[in-house]
Structure formats: C-alpha cells, structure tokens
C-alpha cells in the first residue's frame, strides 16, 4: 500500500487535492473554484496519460472546458440589503 502512494509522480494526489479545494471554493460561492477545477482536470489529464487511459484523458479535457465555461459565465449575485 505504501509503495503505491509514490507512483505516478504524485499527479493523482495533486489532482485530488486541487479538486477538493475547487469543490470547497465553489460550495462557498467563490469564482476561484473554477481555476482550481481547471488545474485539477489538467493534472488528471497528465495522470491519465501516464496510465494510458484514453477515456480518462477525454473526460478530464471536457471537465477542463466546463471549468473554463463556468469561469466565463460567472456572475456575482446582487447584494441584498439586510
């Protein structure tokens, strides 16, 4: 088990951490979450390239595009007076 943790240049760990940060930020209505999601998707593309997973690469390229789309379409919600 310990030996598996050092495989793949740590790209899998980096991608997972970036994805968790992305989800945390987006859950708190922070636009920066899309940047972390994009970085996570690109790290997963690199990881899937190392393990020769075509569908993993394709799926994460689509996720990268969706993160870019989310960044571009983000609108700050209007502030309400309390």
Beta strands, then each sheet from edge to edge (+ up, - down):
end
